[in-house]
Amino acid sequence: MAWYRKLHWQIILGLLLGLAFGVLAAIGGWGPFVSNWIAPFGTIFITALKLIAVPLVLASLITGVASLADLRKLSRIGGKTIGIYVMTTAIAVTVGVLLADLVRPGDAFSPELRDGLVEAFGEDAGARTVDAEAIANRGPLQFLVDAVSENAFQSFSDNGSMLQVVVIAILFGIGLVQVPKEKAEPVLAFFEGLNDVVIRLVDIVMLLAPIGVFALLADTIVATAGDDPTRILGLLDGLSRYMAVVLAGLAIHTVVVYPTLLKLFTPMGLKDFFQGIGPAQLVAFSTSSSGATLPVTMERCEEKLGVSEEVSSFVLPLGATINMDGTALYQAVATLFIAQAFGLDLGLGAQLTIVLTAVLASIGTAAVPGAGIIMLVIILEAVGVPAAGIALILGVDRILDMCRTVTNVTGDATVATVVAASEGQLGPVNLSEDSDRVVVAA
């Protein structure tokens, strides 16, 4: 099979072309053209992925839980999953804090640039602060209350209620285990069939991936540039050290922490893992949404990495909801960067507060673009840093959001692989060229 017929190469090509076209469009002032004629294809791609996300989570999780006839096994898998997710998030935040303390990116931030960005993005920062205040005013156990839906069909119609969908599916699956087998079988058969159909829909939607990635990247560049193309270079120059620290932290977590877990607890080769999960990482980069990427992540883990459907259907939807390692790491770096830019010195107690708050906040962060910035405001308030400081980083947040989503998705796949290996449910890797034929040929 020619290289250009492989899905991941098509997505990479779309990404590079979208980046180049976006720069040309920003320089040439083609913003309206991009918004009217290019961006809609990216919106269609994301919308199509979101369309199948809830049915996929619902069907796969119900069938996965129902297949665990022993509820003690469900408890064991759930305990492992949540434990590893919390551990990796704590490691990610610690890495971010240590890097920010070592490099101190905020010290290089001039007062003039700080004041200019606060003025430019102050209105947007104020809106995010209002959203964060509404979240911060909730009780400490509100996330548990929010996890229980009062109307299942309303939850199914809202991708932002994915945690509620996960809880509903788990309870439904447990209910199927409890009823007589002859009554449960037709219901289970329906959801198994639905799951198979949705997986095939993932293949169809991924035909749009190269075009969708092209459109999303082009629109992101143009939107970031605004009316002044030099704004991108100005932002990157002023925030280059902050961006470098965030990207270095994400890289360490993605290529050191996760591979270490794979090496220690699974027989899978690192090359096989990253080759298998590659297309999901590219979709995560272009969409900035681990929730929208979830259908692709599940398909790649099951069909390429050999993770059993029983494990992937439980671990991955839960990970897309509560596992935000990249987001938590970025929040730690951003908090210290803003504090340093304002000349504030955060002691050990404040930094421990950042670690704890970021870990807890990651559980409640929605798997959608930009949600991390709202949770960042809560962390800033927790350590006494001016919330208006988020204006300093809003200009480059979209770029970093794309990168941290890659880390989030990679973490989900890593934990799924580790849990599958621990349960003896990790099959052989399937990375043959023929295995891509469904998604690259019309």
Secondary structure as GFF3:
##gff-version 3
##sequence-region A 1 442
A	DSSP	three_ten_helix	3	5	.	.	.	ID=ss1
A	DSSP	alpha_helix	7	28	.	.	.	ID=ss2
A	DSSP	alpha_helix	31	33	.	.	.	ID=ss3
A	DSSP	pi_helix	34	38	.	.	.	ID=ss4
A	DSSP	alpha_helix	39	67	.	.	.	ID=ss5
A	DSSP	alpha_helix	71	103	.	.	.	ID=ss6
A	DSSP	three_ten_helix	105	108	.	.	.	ID=ss7
A	DSSP	alpha_helix	111	136	.	.	.	ID=ss8
A	DSSP	alpha_helix	142	146	.	.	.	ID=ss9
A	DSSP	alpha_helix	152	156	.	.	.	ID=ss10
A	DSSP	three_ten_helix	159	161	.	.	.	ID=ss11
A	DSSP	alpha_helix	162	178	.	.	.	ID=ss12
A	DSSP	alpha_helix	181	206	.	.	.	ID=ss13
A	DSSP	alpha_helix	209	225	.	.	.	ID=ss14
A	DSSP	alpha_helix	230	238	.	.	.	ID=ss15
A	DSSP	alpha_helix	240	252	.	.	.	ID=ss16
A	DSSP	pi_helix	253	257	.	.	.	ID=ss17
A	DSSP	alpha_helix	258	265	.	.	.	ID=ss18
A	DSSP	alpha_helix	270	287	.	.	.	ID=ss19
A	DSSP	alpha_helix	290	303	.	.	.	ID=ss20
A	DSSP	alpha_helix	309	322	.	.	.	ID=ss21
A	DSSP	alpha_helix	325	341	.	.	.	ID=ss22
A	DSSP	alpha_helix	348	364	.	.	.	ID=ss23
A	DSSP	alpha_helix	371	382	.	.	.	ID=ss24
A	DSSP	three_ten_helix	387	392	.	.	.	ID=ss25
A	DSSP	alpha_helix	394	422	.	.	.	ID=ss26
A	DSSP	three_ten_helix	433	436	.	.	.	ID=ss27
A	DSSP	alpha_helix	437	440	.	.	.	ID=ss28
###
